[in-house]
Amino acid sequence: MSARTVTTGRSALRALAAEWPLAWLWNPDMSALLFAVRNTIASLVALWIAFAMELSEPQWAAMTVWIVAQGSRGESLSKGRWRIVGTAAGMVAAILIIACFPQQPWLFLPALAIWAGLCAGLATLVQNFRSYAFVLAAYTGAIIAMDSSAHPGTVFSVAMDRGTYIVIGVICEMVAGLLFAAGLDARARRFMRAELLSAIASATTTLADILRGRTPPENDVRAVFSRTLALNDQMEFIAVEIGRRDRQVVCAYETIGLISRLMSRALGMRARLRAVPDRSALSEEVIGAAATLLEGMAARLADPAKVPGVRAEIDAQAELCHQAEARTIAVENAAEGDEAEREQAIRDRVALQGLAFLLREYQRLLTCFAADPAALATPGRYRLKALPNWRAAWHNGVRATAAILIAGMVWEMTAWTNGAVFVSLVAVVCGRFAAVENTVLASNRFFYGACWAVLASIVPVFFLIPLADGFGALTLAIAPFMLLGGLALRNSATQSQAASYSMFFPVMLGLGNATKMADLTWFNTAVTLLLSLGGGVLVFKCVLPFDEYRVCMVMRRRTLGGLRRILRGGRHAPDDADWVGMITQSMQRLIRYAGLQVTPVFDTYLCGALAVMTMGRNLLALRARSVALPPEARVEIETMMARLCGSGVTLGHLREEVARVLGVLRRMEHDDTGEEQRSNLTQALGSLLIVSVELDRNEAFLDDRLFANAMLRRA
């Protein structure tokens, strides 16, 4: 039997094993296994240190390790740092609240609720683990304050204990990660390049399909935009590993932004080709050559040595577009009275100019991808910008405040012995999901993970820990369950539940230096945990609940409001980067809302949002180009934008004004003007044609009545 046959057989067996149920558990990936082993060891070391320091609740140190543990070192380092910052802020807040309202529950609980709501709202406005810092500040403050509520004089010592647990857990996780961090910089660079290359390949495939006249699936188009935003978030952690000022990191941020802009340009090209369907063999030949060049691009970009040659070919193809455009002007001048031939030349020029714009965008993308020093001349110009969602922040703040108040009321009315713990855990749930889009979906999974933690704790608490006579025996009793949680954390299908499981499993053990958890204590802890998490789920379902119809209506209103600001102009109008960032963010937010399945309601919004993004970019380009147009054309464009920027403008008004200005530009383009002026007029004409096509194809999104009916019909 040949070695090739053996290798093929092994590959087939591995592929088959990966498809079996629970393959992530009994046939884990090596990186997942190393992650689980590393963090199990780190959590046990943190637990041992907490025992050695005779801290009252050592399980919190082990819990911190699993909370901080992430898939990459950059993520872990960032999360650990922000966890310490958030914990410190929560400690200060708890001390101040206790100091201001000792023995005054009806002032203390509202103050605590307002603090949690404020942190939850602020967590919604920032990105990545900066958001996590506000989350930590919210529920750390609640935990410390509730632990000290019966004895206000102990708040400082309780806060110091809590801070000590966090620092021990973070340090243990960081040290364990550093031991496995050989070649970290090189791995991070390879990962960054591979992710960028994959995103560029997806975008390039879409471009080639559009130029060939094939309509790419809407899901593929949206996936590229969503991927760029996810990669933009991931770059923060890569920058921690490589260095924020590294040239490749700076250029990678620019590359990500340019991928989104390129996709927007591709959608505009699709509209151009639809607007001028009857093109000559000249333009078809140039467009076909560009499509052929793009179709083989992904494989060539994988080799860094071939990138300069690819850039040269893109330049040459763009020059062919300009030469072909000049030939259309010559044809138009020679046509004299032949109206059909002149119209043909204009159609060709509209298509060729769009292709030239697209190729120039692609050239800028390759310049940044190659980390060319020329790309650093204007750093931040193309970088995607995160825009705050004030409405979501308000909702999350109100929801967290209401949850704490309701939990506090339950505690006061029932005088429940574990009421303080109940309030603390409700704060944990509300804080934990402050920055999550679909809170109901996420909180349900979090609740299921806690249920698994309760069930898993039965074996060690009732059967293994009572037999343990030292830390070594305790390690053997609990390490397999921690290892299980670590493997589940690296499996995408179980990641949400595993985060809850790993967080609460140490809590359910009730570890202490001189005590072991009794049966009744375990039962009370389990009931308190599940009731608090279940209460959090109910709050998310009842207080400003998620509703896909309302979400789509609000996001549509915000999107069209941005389009009106573009028409209005002035300092409040978004620039190109802001506009692309705003639309792509809204699409990604909606996809996260939807979870695993994009419903027809969401699909209606997503298709319309792509169209509005294309319209907005072309209106921005039209405003910028109008300064080079004849005075008559400039006045007509400014008049159109002034008439359309009001809130009461209907789809019919939009169509009428765009059609009117298109007629003016066509008439002026037919007049005897110079070559440069004719090219400028054709550029303006092309931008308005794209707007006109998108208006016709997205009537269901742009018309208020039709959109509302579509939402109600599909909801």
N, C-alpha and C positions, 0 to 999 in steps of 0.2 A: 504494500500500500504506500503510495507516494505521500510526501510531506504535505503537498498541496491538498490532497484529498482529506488528510487528517485535519488540517486547518479549516477547510470548508465545513467538515462535519462538526467541529467544535463551534464554529460561528453559527451554524444552523441550530445547534442545541441551545446555545446562549439566547438566540432570538426567540426560540420556542419557550424557553424557561421564563423569559422576561414578560411573556404574555399571560402566564398562569396567574391565578388569584394569589394576592399577598406575595408576589414575587419580590417586592421591595423589602420584605422581612426575611425570607429564607434564601434569597439570591440577590443580596444588595449590591449596588454599585460600590466600587472600592472607595471612591471619594465620600460616599454617604457613610460607609462603615468607619472610615477614619474620623469623620465629623462626629459620629456618635460616640466612638471610643474616646476621642480627645475631650469632649465636653463631659462625658461621664466621669472621667478621671478628674477633670477640673472641678466639677461640682462636689465630688467626694473630698477633694483636698480642701475646698472652701468650707465644707461641712466640718472637717477635722479641725481646721483653724478656729472656727466659731466655737466648737466644743472646748478646745484648748483655752480659749479666752473666756470660757464660762458665760457666754452670752445667753440670754433667756430664751431666744427663739432661733436657734442655729439654722433651722431649715430655710430661713430667708436668704442666707448666703448661697446655699445650693440652688435655690430658685433663681437668684440673680444671674448665675452662670447661664442657665438655660434661656432666660429672657434676653440676655445680651448676645448669645451665640447666634452667628449668622453664617451664610454660605461662603462669604469671602472675608478676608482679613480687613479690607477697607470698611465693609459694613460693620463688622464687630468693633473695630476701633472707634468708628464714628458713633455707633450706638452706645458703647461704653462711656465715651466722653460726655455725650448728651444726657445719658442716664445719671451721671454724677451731678451735672448741672441742674437737671430737673429735680433730683432728690434734694439738693441743697435749697432750691427755691421752695419746695414743699415743706422742708423742715422749718424754714424761716416763717412761712405763712402759718403753719400750725402753731408755732410758739406765739405769734402775734394774735391769732384768733383766740387761743386759750387765755392769753393775758388780758385781752379786751373784754371777754364774756365768760368769766369763771362762774360756774353755778347758775348760768342764765340760759337754759336750753332753748327758749324761744327767740333768743338773739343769736346764740351760738350756732344753731343748726342753719338758720337762713344765711348767716355769714359764711359758713362752710359751703353751703349750696351755691352761693354767688361766686365764691372762689373757684369751685369746680366748674361752674358754667363759664366763667371768664377764661379759664385755661382751656376748656374744650373748644370754645370759639376761636381762640388764638391758635390752637393746634390745627384748625381747619385752614388757616390762612397761610401757613408756611409748609415747606416741603420736607420730605424724608425724616431724618431723626431729630431735626429741630422741632418738628411736630411732636415727636416722641418726648422731648424734654418738657413740653407743656403738659402732655398727658401724665408724665411722672409727677410733675408739680401738683397736678390736681389730686391724684389718688394717694400720693405719699402724704400730702397735707391732711387728707381725710383720715388715713390710717393712724398717723401720729396723734391727731387731734382726738379721734374716737378712743384710742388706747388710753389717753390721758384725761378723758372727760370726767371720770369719777374721782380722779386725784390730780387736779390741775398743777399741783406743785411738782409733779414728776415729769412734766412735759419735756423739759430740757434733756433729762437722762433718756427718756424714750426716743427723742429725736436723735440723740447721739448714737443710741443702739441701732436705730434704723439706718443711719448714715454709715455706721461701721459695717453692717451686713452688706450694704450695696458696694462699698469700696472693696471689701474682701472678695465678693463675687466677681466684680469687674476685673480686679487685678489677676485673680486666678484664671479667668477666661483669656485674658490678654497674654499671660505668660504661656499658657498651654498653646495658644495660637502661634506665638512666636517660635515655639519649638518645632512647629510644622511649617514654618514660613520660609524655608530655604528657596532662593530663587524667586522671591515674591514679585520683585520689580519686573523681571523678564516674563513671568506668567501673566501678570496684569497687562503688559504691553501686547502679548500675543492674544489675550482674550479681547482686548479693546479693538485690535485690528480685525480680528475675526468677526466680531459683532458689527463693526462698521461695514466690512466687506459684504456681509450677508444682507444688511439693510440696503446697501447700494445695489446689490444684485437684484433684490426684489423690486426696487424702484426702476431699474433699467429694463427688467422684463416687462413691466407695465408700459414704459415708454415705447418699447419696440412694438408691443401689441397695438398701441394707439396709432403709431405711424403706419402699421400694416393694415389699418382699418378694422382690426379686431377689437371688440369691446371687452376689456378686462372685467372680471367679476367685481362687483362693488365691495364684497368682503375682502378681496385682495388689496384693493385701493385703501380701504380703511385700515387694514392690518399694517400697511406701511406707515401711515400716520401714527397709529397707536404704538408701533414699535419704536419710532423715533423718540416719542415722549418717554417711554419706559427706559430706553437707552440713555436719554438725557439725565434721568434720575440716577441711573446706575453709574454714570460718569463721576458723580460726586464721590463715590466710594473708590473708584479707580484712581481718582486724583489723590485720595488719602494715601494710597499705596505707592504711587509714582511721584507725586508732587504737583501742586496746583499750578505752578509756574512753568512746568515742563512744556516744551514747544509742542510735543505730540498731543498732550492733554488739551492745550488751548485750541489747537487745530481740530481736534476731535469734536469739541463743542461746536465749532463753526461748521464742521462737516454734517453733524446731526441736524442743525438748523437748515442747512442747504438741501438736505434730502427732502425735508418737508416742503421747502420752496420749490424744489424741482418737481415734486408730485403735483403741487398746485399749478405749476406751469404746464405740466402734462395734461391736466384736466382742461386748462385753457386751450391747449393745442387740439384736444379732442373736439371742443366746441368750435374752434376755427375750421377744422376739416368738415364738420357738419354744416357750417354756415356757407362754405364754398365747395359744394360737392363736385361740380363740373370743372375739373382742372385739366390743364394741358399735359402733354407727355413730358414737357420740360420739367415742370414742378414735380410730377409723379416720379420721374427718374431721380431727382435730387432727394426727395423724401424717402424713396426706396433705398437709396444708397446709405442714408443716415440710419434707417432701420436695420440694414445688414450690419453696419458697424456696431450698433448697440447690441445686437443679438449675441455677438461673441465677446462682449465686454467683460463679463463677470470672471471668466476663466483667465483672461489676460491680466486683470487687476490683482489677482491673487499673487502674482509674481511682482514684487516691488521694482525689479529691474525693467519691467515692461511698461510701467506707468508713464515715464516721460514720452515713450513712443506713442502711447494711446493719446496723451494730451496733444501731441503734434498732429495726430490724425483728426482729432476733434476740431482743432484749429483749421485744418485744411478743409474739413467738411463745412464749417461755418463760412469760410471764404467762398466755397462753391455756392452757398446760399446767396451771398451778396452779389456774386457774379450773375447768378440766375435772375436775381431781382433787377439788376441793371438791364439785363436783356428784356425783361418784361416792360420796362419803361421805354426802351427803344422800340419794341413791338407796338406799344400804345401810341407812340409818336408817329410811327409809320402807318398806323391804321387809318388815320384821318377820319373819314366819315363812317367807317365800318364800326357801328356801335357794338355788335356782338363780339368782335375781336378785342375792342377796348375793354369790355366787361370781362372777357376771358383773362386779359392781362392783369386787371385789378384783382380778380380771384386768385390768380397765381401768386401775385405779390403778397396778398394777405396770408396765404399759407406759408410762403417762403420766409416772410418776416417772423412768423410765429416759430418756425423751425430754427431760425437764427437765434431768437431769444432763448429757446430751449437749450440749444447747444452751448451758448455762452453761460447759461446757468450750470450746465453740466461741467463746463471747463472750470468754473469757480469751485465746484464741488471737488473735482479731481485735484485742484491746487491745494485745497485744505486737506484732503485725504492723504496727499503725499507729504504733508507737513512742510510745504514750501515756505521759506521765510517771507515770501511776498504775501502769504495769507495772514501774517501777523501785522501788516501795515495798519489795519483797522480792526483790532481785536474787539470781539463782542458785537460786530455789525450784524452777523447772521445768526448769532446764538439765540436759541429759543428762550422766550421769557415766560416765567410762571406768573400768571395773573391771579390775584386773590378772589375767592368766591365769598363775598360778604353775606349773601343770603344763606348759604350752607353754614357759615360760621354762626350766624344768628340762630338758626334752627338747632345746631348742635349745642350751643350755649344754653338755650331755653330748655332743651331736652335734659341736659345734665343737671341743671338747677332743679327742674321739676322732679327728677328721679331722687335726688338727695333729700328734697323736702318730703316727698311721699315716704321714703324709707325712714326718715327721722320721725315722721308722724306715727308710722307703724310702731316704732320703738317706744315712743312716749305713751301711746295708747295701750300697748300690750304689756309694757314693763318686761319685755323679753330679756332673759339673762344674756343671751348672745346678740342682743339688739345692736350693740356698738359694732360688733363684727359684721353684722348684716349691713349696716350703713356703709362701713368701709368697703365691703366687697361690691356693693352697688356702685360706689364711686369708681372702683377698679373697672367695672364693666363699661360705665359711661365714658370714662377717660380712654379706655382701651380702644373704643370704636369712634372716638371723636373725629378722626380724619378718614374713616372708612366711608366709601360712597353708599353702598347698599347695607345699611346698618342691620336690618332685619336678617338678611342672609348671613352676614358675618357673625352676628351674635348667636344665631341658631347653632352654627358650627362650633362656636366657642363653648356653648352650653353642652353640646354633645361631648366635646373633649373633656370637660370637667366631669361629666358622668363616667367616662372611661377612667379618669384619674381616681374617682371614688371606688369604682369596682376593682381597679388594679391594686389599690392600697389594702384591700381586704387580706390578701395573702401575706404580705409582710407584717401588717399590724397584728393580725390574730394568730398567725402560725410561725413566722420566722423571727421577728424581732424579740418576742418573749423568750426565745431560746438563745439569743445573742448575749454573750458575756463580755464583749469588748468591741472596739471600733472595727476590727478586722471582720468579725462575724456580721456586724451591722452592714458593712460594705458588701459582703456576699449576699445579704438578704435583699438589698435595694438596688444594687448595680444593674442586674438584668432588666429591671423595669425602666430604669433611666436610659439604658442602651436602646430599648424598644422605642422610647419617645424620641431619641435622637435619630433613629432610622426613619421614623414617621415624619419627622421635620423635613427631611430631605426628599420626601415623596410628594409631588405636587398635589396629588389627589387627597392626601391626608394632612397637608401642612397646617391648615387652619385649626383643625381639631387637635393636632399634635402640639401646637403652641399652647393651647389651654391645658392639655394633659401634662406637659412638662412643667408648666407654671404651678399647677395646683397639686401635683403628686407629692412634692415635698411637704406641702401644707398638711395634707391628709395623714402624714406619718406622725406628726405631733412629737418631734424629737426633742429631747432635753438631756442635760447632763445627769440628772438624778431621777428622772421620771420616764415612764413609758405611757403611751396613750391607752387609757382604759376604754372598755367597750362602750360605755355610755358617752364618754367624751368624743370618741370617734363618731358615734351616731349623731350627736349634736353638731359636730363640726360639718359632717356630710350634709345634714339637713340645712344648716345655715348657708353653706356654700351653694347648694343647688337652688334654694329659695332666692338667694340674692341674685344669682345669675338668671334664673327664670324671671325674677322681677325686672331685671334690666332688659330682657327680651320683650317683656310686656310693655315697658316704657317706650321702647323703640317702635312698637307696633301701634301704640295708642297716642303718644304725644308727637305731633307733627309727623305722622307716619309717611313712609316712602310711598309715592304714587307716581307711576310711570307717565300717566297722562299729564299731571301737573308739572312734573319735571320737564317733559318735552315742551309744554307751553311756555314755561319760564325761560328755558334755554333758547327757544325760538325767539321770544321777545327780546332777549339780550343780544342775540345774533343780529336780528334786524335793526336793533338800536345802534349797533356798531356800524352797520351799513349806512344808516342815516348820518352818523357822525362823519363818515367818509365823504358823503355827499355835501355835508355842511362845510367841511374843511375847518381850518383854524387850528388852534393849539390843542383842542380836545379830540381831534381826529387821530385814530391809531395810525402808526406807520406800518410799513409792510411786515416787519418782524412781529410787531404786536398783534397784527391782524391774523397772520398765520398761526401764531402761538395761541391766540384766544380760541380760534375755531378748532384746532387740533386738540386743545385741552378739553373743550366741551365734548368733543366726540369721544375722547378717551374716558372722560368722566361718565358718559352715558353707557359706554361699553362695560365699564366696571359696575355701574348700577345693574346692568342686565345680567351679570354673572355669566353662566355658561351659554345662555341662549339669547340671541338678539331677537326680540319680539317684532312683529310687524309695526307696532307703534314706534319703537325705537328706530326701525329701519327707515320709516318715513322721515324722521328727523335727520338721521345721518346722511341720507341722500341729499336732502335739502341743504344741510350745512355745508357739504362739499360744493354745491352749486353756488351758495352765497359767498363762500370763500373765494371761488374763482371770479365771481362778479366784483367783489370788493377789491381784489388785487388789480383787476383791469380798470376799475374806476380810479384807483390810486395812480395807476400808470397814465391814464387819460388826463388826470389833473396835472401830473408832472410834465407831460408832453405838450400840453395846451399852450405853454409859453412860447413854443417854437412854431405855432400855427399862425396863419393869417388872422388879423384882428376879427374878422367876421366869424370865423370858426371858433375862436376863443370866446367870443361873446355868446354864441349859441350854446357852447358846452357849459359855460358858467350859468347861463339862464336855466338850462335843463337841470343842473345840480341844485340850484336854488329852489326850483319848483318841486323837486322830488324829495327834499330833505325833511319835509313836514311829517308829522305822525299820522295825519289823516289821508295820506296818499294811497290810492288803491293800485292793484296790479294793472288795471286798465290805464291809469294815468302813466304808470311806468312805461308800458308798451308804447303809448302814444308819443311820449317825449323822446324815447330812444329812437323810434321810427322817424320822427321829425328831424332829429339831428343827423341820423344816418343819411336821410335824403339830402340835407345841406352839404354834408361832407362828400357824398357821391357827386353832387353837382360841381363842387369846387375842385374835386379831383379830376373831373373831366375837362376843366378849364385849362388853358395853356399856362401852366406853372413850371417853374424850374424843377430839375431832377430832385434836389434836396427837399424842396417844399412838397413835391408829390409824394416822396417817401414818408415824410412826416404825416401827411394827411392819410396815407394808407395805414400807418401805425395806429392813428386815432380811429380810423374806420375799423381796423381789426379788433381793437379793444371793445368798441361798441357792438360789433357783430357777436362777439363772445357773450356780452351781456344780454343781447337780444335772444340768442339761442338758449341760454340758461333760463331766461324769463319764460320762454315757450315750453321748455321741458320740465319745469318745476312749479307749475301752476298750483298743484295741491299743497305745496309748502308755503308759497309766497302769498296766496290769498287767505285772509283771515278766516273767512267763513268755510272755505273748502278744507283748510287744515283742521279747524275745530271739528267739522263733521267727520273727517278721516280718523281723528283721534278717538272720537266717541264710537265710531263704527268698529274700530279695531280693538278698543279697550276691552 
